Amino acid sequence: MKSLNYCIFLFLTFFVGTQGLLAQIPQVPLEMEFADLTLRIHPQAQREIQLDVDALYRNPNYFKLKQERASLYLPLVEREFKNQGVPLALKFLVIQESGLVPDAISTSNAVGFWQFKQGTAEEVGLRVDSQIDERKSITASSRGAALYLKKHQGVLNNWMTALVSYQMGLGGAKAYFGTQYSGKKVVEIDRNTHWYFKKFLAHKVAYEAPIGKLTSSTSRLIEVQIQGPTSMAQLAKQYGVSEQHLLDFNKWAIQGKIPSGTFTLFYIKEGMGPVLQQSTPQASPNLASTTPIASSSTPSYKRADSFPRISGNTTKSSQPNQIQVNELEGVQASETASTSKFSEEIGMKERKFVKVNDMESQEQVVQGAYYYTQKKRPSAAIDTHIVEPGETLWTISQKYGIRLSSLKSKNKIRRDADLKPGMVLNLIEPRRRGEDIPMVTLTDPDPEPSNSFVSTPVLEKPVSEPVVVEDKSSSLPTYHTVSTGETLFSISKKYGLTVEQLKSQNGIGSQNLITVGQKLRILKP
C-alpha cells in the first residue's frame, strides 16, 4: 500500500510539474522591441508565432533540456555579442540554429553552435582543420556569428533583414528585401514577413522569460586558457573532472587532442551539470536545410532535413547505450543483417526490437541506418513532414521516432500507395475527420548543387540492400550513406567518379573530411 501511495505521489509530482511548465507558456504580444526596432505584430502573424511558441513548450522535458543549455551558454554568447556591438536580442538565434548543441551537423555539412559551413567559418576567422574546429566552441563561434551579422547589418541597415540573411545569405537577403527596410525603425510583422524571422521571434518569446528558471542545476560553465600540446586526460586531472566531461564540453578539439597554441577550455566546475545531448540543426548560414517549399497557400511549410537527430557518443554508434536517435536510445547498424542476428548483437530480444521499430521478424537491418532500442513516441518533435519521393510511412516514422500506428492514425492514411510527394503529414496533432491533406510543390532547396545536398536521402524499408537510395531518373541524383571504413576514393570508384568530382558535388573541402552516416550526392557524368 505504501508502495502504491508513493507511485501515485511520484506521478502527481511529475504531472503537476509538467502542467506548471505548460501553464507558463508566454504569449506573443502585439508589439515588441527587437534590437533597435519596434515590431508591430498583426493578429494573424501573432497567432502563427504563438503556434510555434506552443510547439516549443509541447515537450516539457525537451524544452527544459534546451533551457538548461541556454542557462549555461547564453552568458558567453552575450559577452561576445556585446564585444562586437551586436544587439543581445539576437542571442536566441543560436537556439534556433542548433539547440545549443556543440557538434550538431546538418545535412548540408553546416557544423556547430552557429551552423557554419567551412568556407563561411573561415571567412569570419574561425579555425577549421584536422586538429581544431572552432565552430564547436561557444565563444569562438559566437564571435564569428557576431561578425557575420554585423557585416550584413552594415549593408542592409536593418537588424531584421540582417538576421534573415543568416539563413539566406547576404545576396539572397538583398534580392529578397531590396531597400524597403533600410534604416526603418518600425516594422510591421504580418503573414508575408519572412518565416525565418517569425520562427526567431517564437524562440525569443519562448526562451526569454524562463532563462535561468526551472533548470535542474545551478552549475555554470567555466572557461580557462590552456597551453598545448596537451591531452584531455592530463587536463582532467588538473581541473578535477573526468576526461569524458572535458570531451563532452570541448568538441572543438578533434579527437580530444590539443595541439600547440593557446586555447579556451570549458568545463562545469561543480558537478556534471545538465546533460547536453547532441542533435542536428535546423538551418545554416547561406544554406539552410529548412528551406521553404514553394507554395502559394502554405509558405510556412518547410523540409525538415535535420532528422533523425543523432546525439551521444557517435564514435561508438554501433554499440548499445552510446547514442540517442531523436532523444531516444538507439543504435546504428554496422552491417546489413537479419533482425535476429542484429538484436542478438546488441543484447536485445528480437521480438522487442522488431516491435519497437515497427518491423517484422527476419527483416533486414541496413548498414549505416539508425534503429531504436527504446519505444518510439506517439508524436514527433515538430508539427509536420513533407513527403519526399520514395518515402514510405515506415521510413517517415523512423525518421522522427514516431510510432507507425500513430503516424497513420494522425493522418487517416494507411497505405504507402496513398502517399504522394509534397503531402504535408501531421506529426503532432491528429487531422480532423474529412480534412484534406495539404499538398505543396517540391522545389530544390539548394540551387547550387556543388555546395550542399538537395534534400535528406530516404531509406526504403530495409530488405537486403546497403544504404544507397537511387532514383532511376537520369535527371536526379543518387545518394550514398557513408559507412565505417569508407573513403572518398573507395566511394568515387564505386560510382565511376573521380575524387575531385565527388568532392565538387558535395562541397567537400581540402581536408577531405567525411563522416559515418553522411549522405553524399552522386551525379554520374
ChimeraX attribute file (.defattr): number of C-alpha atoms within 10 A of each C-alpha:
attribute: neighborCount
match mode: 1-to-1
recipient: residues
	/A:1	6
	/A:2	7
	/A:3	8
	/A:4	9
	/A:5	10
	/A:6	11
	/A:7	12
	/A:8	12
	/A:9	12
	/A:10	12
	/A:11	12
	/A:12	12
	/A:13	12
	/A:14	12
	/A:15	12
	/A:16	12
	/A:17	14
	/A:18	15
	/A:19	12
	/A:20	12
	/A:21	19
	/A:22	15
	/A:23	10
	/A:24	12
	/A:25	19
	/A:26	18
	/A:27	16
	/A:28	22
	/A:29	14
	/A:30	13
	/A:31	15
	/A:32	13
	/A:33	11
	/A:34	18
	/A:35	15
	/A:36	14
	/A:37	16
	/A:38	15
	/A:39	19
	/A:40	18
	/A:41	21
	/A:42	16
	/A:43	15
	/A:44	12
	/A:45	21
	/A:46	22
	/A:47	15
	/A:48	19
	/A:49	24
	/A:50	23
	/A:51	16
	/A:52	21
	/A:53	23
	/A:54	16
	/A:55	17
	/A:56	20
	/A:57	21
	/A:58	18
	/A:59	16
	/A:60	16
	/A:61	12
	/A:62	14
	/A:63	18
	/A:64	20
	/A:65	18
	/A:66	24
	/A:67	26
	/A:68	25
	/A:69	24
	/A:70	25
	/A:71	22
	/A:72	24
	/A:73	18
	/A:74	21
	/A:75	14
	/A:76	21
	/A:77	25
	/A:78	22
	/A:79	16
	/A:80	24
	/A:81	25
	/A:82	14
	/A:83	11
	/A:84	16
	/A:85	12
	/A:86	21
	/A:87	16
	/A:88	17
	/A:89	16
	/A:90	21
	/A:91	23
	/A:92	24
	/A:93	21
	/A:94	25
	/A:95	23
	/A:96	21
	/A:97	26
	/A:98	26
	/A:99	26
	/A:100	30
	/A:101	28
	/A:102	27
	/A:103	27
	/A:104	28
	/A:105	27
	/A:106	29
	/A:107	25
	/A:108	27
	/A:109	25
	/A:110	29
	/A:111	26
	/A:112	30
	/A:113	30
	/A:114	33
	/A:115	35
	/A:116	30
	/A:117	24
	/A:118	20
	/A:119	12
	/A:120	17
	/A:121	24
	/A:122	15
	/A:123	12
	/A:124	18
	/A:125	14
	/A:126	21
	/A:127	18
	/A:128	19
	/A:129	14
	/A:130	12
	/A:131	15
	/A:132	21
	/A:133	22
	/A:134	29
	/A:135	31
	/A:136	28
	/A:137	25
	/A:138	27
	/A:139	23
	/A:140	23
	/A:141	27
	/A:142	25
	/A:143	24
	/A:144	26
	/A:145	30
	/A:146	25
	/A:147	20
	/A:148	22
	/A:149	22
	/A:150	21
	/A:151	15
	/A:152	23
	/A:153	20
	/A:154	11
	/A:155	13
	/A:156	23
	/A:157	17
	/A:158	22
	/A:159	26
	/A:160	22
	/A:161	25
	/A:162	24
	/A:163	24
	/A:164	25
	/A:165	26
	/A:166	27
	/A:167	22
	/A:168	21
	/A:169	19
	/A:170	24
	/A:171	11
	/A:172	15
	/A:173	20
	/A:174	17
	/A:175	9
	/A:176	15
	/A:177	15
	/A:178	12
	/A:179	14
	/A:180	10
	/A:181	16
	/A:182	16
	/A:183	12
	/A:184	15
	/A:185	14
	/A:186	13
	/A:187	17
	/A:188	14
	/A:189	20
	/A:190	16
	/A:191	18
	/A:192	10
	/A:193	13
	/A:194	17
	/A:195	20
	/A:196	21
	/A:197	19
	/A:198	22
	/A:199	18
	/A:200	22
	/A:201	25
	/A:202	27
	/A:203	20
	/A:204	21
	/A:205	21
	/A:206	26
	/A:207	22
	/A:208	16
	/A:209	12
	/A:210	18
	/A:211	18
	/A:212	17
	/A:213	13
	/A:214	12
	/A:215	18
	/A:216	13
	/A:217	17
	/A:218	14
	/A:219	17
	/A:220	18
	/A:221	17
	/A:222	14
	/A:223	15
	/A:224	10
	/A:225	9
	/A:226	14
	/A:227	13
	/A:228	12
	/A:229	11
	/A:230	15
	/A:231	15
	/A:232	21
	/A:233	16
	/A:234	10
	/A:235	16
	/A:236	17
	/A:237	11
	/A:238	9
	/A:239	14
	/A:240	11
	/A:241	18
	/A:242	15
	/A:243	17
	/A:244	13
	/A:245	16
	/A:246	21
	/A:247	20
	/A:248	20
	/A:249	21
	/A:250	23
	/A:251	21
	/A:252	28
	/A:253	23
	/A:254	18
	/A:255	15
	/A:256	20
	/A:257	16
	/A:258	20
	/A:259	16
	/A:260	9
	/A:261	10
	/A:262	12
	/A:263	17
	/A:264	16
	/A:265	19
	/A:266	21
	/A:267	24
	/A:268	19
	/A:269	15
	/A:270	14
	/A:271	12
	/A:272	14
	/A:273	19
	/A:274	21
	/A:275	12
	/A:276	19
	/A:277	22
	/A:278	26
	/A:279	26
	/A:280	26
	/A:281	33
	/A:282	25
	/A:283	29
	/A:284	27
	/A:285	24
	/A:286	22
	/A:287	25
	/A:288	25
	/A:289	29
	/A:290	21
	/A:291	24
	/A:292	20
	/A:293	20
	/A:294	17
	/A:295	14
	/A:296	8
	/A:297	10
	/A:298	14
	/A:299	15
	/A:300	18
	/A:301	20
	/A:302	21
	/A:303	22
	/A:304	21
	/A:305	25
	/A:306	23
	/A:307	21
	/A:308	20
	/A:309	21
	/A:310	26
	/A:311	24
	/A:312	20
	/A:313	16
	/A:314	17
	/A:315	12
	/A:316	13
	/A:317	23
	/A:318	24
	/A:319	18
	/A:320	18
	/A:321	15
	/A:322	17
	/A:323	26
	/A:324	28
	/A:325	27
	/A:326	25
	/A:327	21
	/A:328	19
	/A:329	20
	/A:330	25
	/A:331	25
	/A:332	26
	/A:333	20
	/A:334	19
	/A:335	17
	/A:336	20
	/A:337	20
	/A:338	19
	/A:339	22
	/A:340	19
	/A:341	14
	/A:342	21
	/A:343	19
	/A:344	13
	/A:345	13
	/A:346	17
	/A:347	11
	/A:348	14
	/A:349	14
	/A:350	20
	/A:351	14
	/A:352	14
	/A:353	25
	/A:354	20
	/A:355	16
	/A:356	19
	/A:357	21
	/A:358	18
	/A:359	18
	/A:360	13
	/A:361	14
	/A:362	15
	/A:363	16
	/A:364	21
	/A:365	29
	/A:366	26
	/A:367	24
	/A:368	24
	/A:369	21
	/A:370	23
	/A:371	24
	/A:372	24
	/A:373	23
	/A:374	17
	/A:375	18
	/A:376	25
	/A:377	17
	/A:378	15
	/A:379	21
	/A:380	23
	/A:381	19
	/A:382	15
	/A:383	16
	/A:384	18
	/A:385	20
	/A:386	23
	/A:387	21
	/A:388	20
	/A:389	14
	/A:390	17
	/A:391	18
	/A:392	21
	/A:393	22
	/A:394	22
	/A:395	17
	/A:396	26
	/A:397	23
	/A:398	25
	/A:399	21
	/A:400	24
	/A:401	28
	/A:402	23
	/A:403	23
	/A:404	22
	/A:405	15
	/A:406	19
	/A:407	24
	/A:408	19
	/A:409	14
	/A:410	19
	/A:411	20
	/A:412	18
	/A:413	16
	/A:414	14
	/A:415	10
	/A:416	12
	/A:417	9
	/A:418	10
	/A:419	19
	/A:420	16
	/A:421	15
	/A:422	20
	/A:423	19
	/A:424	22
	/A:425	25
	/A:426	22
	/A:427	24
	/A:428	19
	/A:429	13
	/A:430	16
	/A:431	16
	/A:432	11
	/A:433	9
	/A:434	7
	/A:435	9
	/A:436	10
	/A:437	15
	/A:438	13
	/A:439	17
	/A:440	20
	/A:441	13
	/A:442	19
	/A:443	15
	/A:444	14
	/A:445	21
	/A:446	18
	/A:447	12
	/A:448	13
	/A:449	16
	/A:450	16
	/A:451	19
	/A:452	25
	/A:453	28
	/A:454	21
	/A:455	22
	/A:456	21
	/A:457	25
	/A:458	20
	/A:459	23
	/A:460	18
	/A:461	18
	/A:462	20
	/A:463	14
	/A:464	14
	/A:465	14
	/A:466	19
	/A:467	25
	/A:468	20
	/A:469	19
	/A:470	16
	/A:471	13
	/A:472	9
	/A:473	8
	/A:474	9
	/A:475	9
	/A:476	14
	/A:477	19
	/A:478	20
	/A:479	23
	/A:480	20
	/A:481	23
	/A:482	21
	/A:483	21
	/A:484	14
	/A:485	8
	/A:486	13
	/A:487	17
	/A:488	19
	/A:489	13
	/A:490	12
	/A:491	20
	/A:492	17
	/A:493	13
	/A:494	9
	/A:495	15
	/A:496	13
	/A:497	18
	/A:498	14
	/A:499	16
	/A:500	14
	/A:501	17
	/A:502	24
	/A:503	23
	/A:504	16
	/A:505	19
	/A:506	22
	/A:507	23
	/A:508	20
	/A:509	14
	/A:510	8
	/A:511	9
	/A:512	13
	/A:513	12
	/A:514	17
	/A:515	15
	/A:516	18
	/A:517	19
	/A:518	18
	/A:519	26
	/A:520	28
	/A:521	27
	/A:522	23
	/A:523	18
	/A:524	15
	/A:525	7
